[in-house]
Amino acid sequence: MVTLSLGNETDMIVVTTPALEGHRITKYLGLVSGEAILGANIFRDLFAGIRDIVGGRSAAYEQELRKAKEIALGEMEQEAQRLGGNAVVGVDLDYETIAMGSGGGMLMVSASGTAVVLE
């Protein structure tokens, strides 16, 4: 379970499960989603300056992916909040690459789930 603070607003509960133990869903508000798209050239630029690759892992890449995930989740949560929800259930995260001619490309992170009102 992830509970995220939205500034001065109430906390948004975000879970991958279809329900939350100990809470009753009183209203289903619909599908909500968020996306973040990063250019592949960002990764090439990062790669050129990376000095922290150890065992095939890159902290710089991981940090960018984390940032993209946070953006996508944040957009999804804001949409749920606009609908009047206090939680998002059944959350799914997807990571996709989009080819863009001449070797370039984009990385897309999308988050989707169902906005609900929990009792």
HELIX and SHEET records of a PDB file:
HELIX    1   1 ALA A   40  GLY A   49  1                                  10    
HELIX    2   2 ALA A   59  ARG A   82  1                                  24    
SHEET    1   A 5 VAL A   2  LEU A   4  0                                        
SHEET    2   A 5 MET A  12  VAL A  14 -1                                        
SHEET    3   A 5 ALA A  87  MET A 100  1                                        
SHEET    4   A 5 GLY A 104  LEU A 118 -1                                        
SHEET    5   A 5 ILE A  25  GLY A  39 -1                                        
SHEET    1   B 2 ILE A  53  VAL A  54  0                                        
SHEET    2   B 2 ARG A  57  SER A  58 -1                                        
END                                                                             
